Amino acid sequence: MAVLNLRPLAGGRILRGSQPFGLDAAATSGFLAEHGIQAIVDLRSDLERSLVPWLVHDGGVQDHTVHDGGGEPAAATSPAVELINNPLDPNAIAGSLQAVETAEDLGELYLGWIRLRPGWVADALRPVARGKRTLVHCSLGKDRTGVISAIGLLAAGGTDDEVVADYAATTANLPDVLEVMAETWRLSVPSTPAEYFSADLMILQSPEAAMRHFLAGFSREFGDVGGFLREAGLTAVEVEALR
């Protein structure tokens, strides 16, 4: 299998996608080399990472975790790919996934994440600001990845319409991603109900209206994306480097 829902952003400096489904160490090394990836920002919770871990040859990845509260990750000391665990557990932070019934609810959920964890956004984009071609991913590559991608695109000079189009592009990929995700959970956690991965659930959709709600709220609450990122913990030099 592979990293699904994969596409480049910001002139190729950012890749967004799903978790690495079914990649052994050799396939992982080939994938990272093929795409020229220098850093991986893994947005998944500890449980999610345990179900589908990154499998790499010894020395192939430098692994470290960004702890809640932000701050700079340890500097790389070798040419190894930097694996940055920067988790956000949607079940343990603002809003309830079960309460998401409309596209506007979904956009509001995203706003709740960045209200409570602005440093999480800064930590996800820091390797990009430092010149590393960076893969940003969560599980489906839709929600947490979508939020980081949206702000990264805005910081790179993208328009709202470009952000919305990128977010909505996930829709065509969701059937394949959900099928693989359901199978992964069925094997790892057999008690998981099948309806947990129903495409009818709003939390498993990527409608344009959700991202437009998020962008309108972001503009209203935070104004300029550069100001938000500086407040979140990036330096002025790092923010400028994202352009």
ZIVENCOR-V904956 format. One record per helix or strand. SS is the DSSP state (H for helix, E for strand). FROM is the first residue (numbers start at 1). TO is the last residue. If there is no record, write none. Layout:
{{SS,FROM,TO} {SS,FROM,TO}}
This chain:
{{E,3,3} {E,7,9} {H,10,12} {E,14,17} {E,20,20} {H,25,34} {E,39,42} {H,46,51} {E,61,65} {E,81,85} {H,90,92} {H,97,99} {H,103,116} {H,118,129} {E,134,137} {H,144,155} {H,160,188} {H,194,197} {H,202,204} {H,208,222} {H,225,232} {H,236,241}}
